[in-house]
């Protein structure tokens, strides 16, 4: 009795040349597959707050959370709260540009 030669298991599409994915693309695909990509982008808005608004504003504010497209930000003083309320649209635009899609629809300064 003659033994059959061992066969390799082949994957679908084997033999086609594929280049390795970049780490950014692999992470994006993995987070999308897990359904957490939107959550990570919302988190990135909060962690990137200082980069978007600048050091001076970041010193007197602290982003708290995003719920239903509303970013809640605590502000140390009433004058700063008034100033930032006037710049609300500009800040929203910058945050969404940094995130790469519309994450923030409104900001509530408290």
C-alpha positions as CSV (number, residue, x, y, z in Angstrom):
1,X,0.0,0.0,0.0
2,X,1.4,3.3,-1.1
3,X,0.9,6.4,1.0
4,X,-0.4,9.5,-0.8
5,X,1.8,12.5,-0.8
6,X,0.8,15.2,1.7
7,X,-1.2,17.9,0.1
8,X,-1.1,21.5,1.2
9,X,-4.3,23.2,2.0
10,X,-4.8,26.2,-0.2
11,X,-6.7,29.2,0.5
12,X,-9.2,30.7,-1.9
13,X,-7.4,33.0,-4.2
14,X,-4.0,31.2,-3.6
15,X,-1.6,31.8,-6.3
16,X,-2.6,35.4,-6.9
17,X,0.1,37.8,-5.9
18,X,-1.1,40.1,-3.1
19,X,1.0,42.8,-1.5
20,X,1.0,43.2,2.2
21,X,-1.4,45.8,3.6
22,X,-0.1,48.8,5.4
23,X,-0.7,48.9,9.2
24,X,-3.1,51.8,8.9
25,X,-5.3,50.0,6.4
26,X,-5.2,46.7,8.4
27,X,-6.3,48.6,11.6
28,X,-9.0,50.4,9.7
29,X,-10.4,47.1,8.3
30,X,-10.2,45.4,11.7
31,X,-12.0,48.2,13.5
32,X,-14.7,48.3,10.9
33,X,-15.1,44.6,11.0
34,X,-15.5,44.8,14.8
35,X,-17.9,47.7,14.5
36,X,-15.9,50.0,16.7
37,X,-14.5,52.4,14.0
38,X,-17.2,55.1,14.8
39,X,-16.5,54.8,18.5
40,X,-12.8,55.2,18.0
41,X,-13.3,58.3,15.8
42,X,-15.5,59.9,18.5
43,X,-12.8,59.1,21.0
44,X,-10.2,60.7,18.7
45,X,-12.2,63.9,18.8
46,X,-11.8,64.0,22.5
47,X,-8.1,63.0,22.6
48,X,-7.2,65.4,19.8
49,X,-9.1,68.4,21.3
50,X,-5.9,70.4,22.1
51,X,-4.5,69.8,18.5
52,X,-7.7,71.3,17.1
53,X,-8.4,74.2,19.4
54,X,-4.9,75.1,20.5
55,X,-3.1,75.2,23.8
56,X,-4.7,78.4,25.1
57,X,-8.3,77.1,24.8
58,X,-7.3,73.6,25.9
59,X,-6.0,75.0,29.2
60,X,-9.5,76.4,30.1
61,X,-11.6,73.5,28.6
62,X,-12.0,69.8,28.9
63,X,-14.0,67.7,26.5
64,X,-16.2,65.3,28.5
65,X,-18.1,63.0,26.1
66,X,-20.0,62.8,22.8
67,X,-23.6,61.7,22.8
68,X,-25.8,61.7,19.8
69,X,-23.5,64.0,17.9
70,X,-23.2,66.5,20.7
71,X,-19.8,67.2,22.3
72,X,-20.0,68.3,25.9
73,X,-17.1,70.5,27.0
74,X,-16.5,71.9,30.5
75,X,-15.2,75.4,30.6
76,X,-13.5,77.0,33.6
77,X,-15.0,80.5,33.3
78,X,-18.1,82.2,32.0
79,X,-16.2,84.7,29.8
80,X,-14.5,81.8,28.1
81,X,-17.8,79.9,27.7
82,X,-19.3,83.0,26.0
83,X,-16.2,83.3,23.7
84,X,-16.3,79.7,22.7
85,X,-20.0,79.7,22.1
86,X,-19.4,82.4,19.4
87,X,-16.7,80.1,17.8
88,X,-18.9,77.0,18.0
89,X,-19.4,76.5,14.2
90,X,-15.7,77.0,13.5
91,X,-14.6,74.5,16.2
92,X,-17.2,71.9,15.0
93,X,-15.9,72.2,11.4
94,X,-12.3,71.8,12.5
95,X,-13.1,68.8,14.7
96,X,-15.0,67.1,11.9
97,X,-12.2,67.8,9.4
98,X,-9.7,66.3,11.8
99,X,-11.9,63.2,12.3
100,X,-12.4,62.7,8.6
101,X,-16.2,62.6,8.8
102,X,-19.0,64.3,10.6
103,X,-18.7,63.3,14.3
104,X,-19.8,66.5,16.0
105,X,-23.1,68.2,15.1
106,X,-23.1,70.6,18.1
107,X,-21.1,71.6,21.1
108,X,-22.4,72.3,24.6
109,X,-20.1,74.4,26.7
110,X,-20.7,74.1,30.4
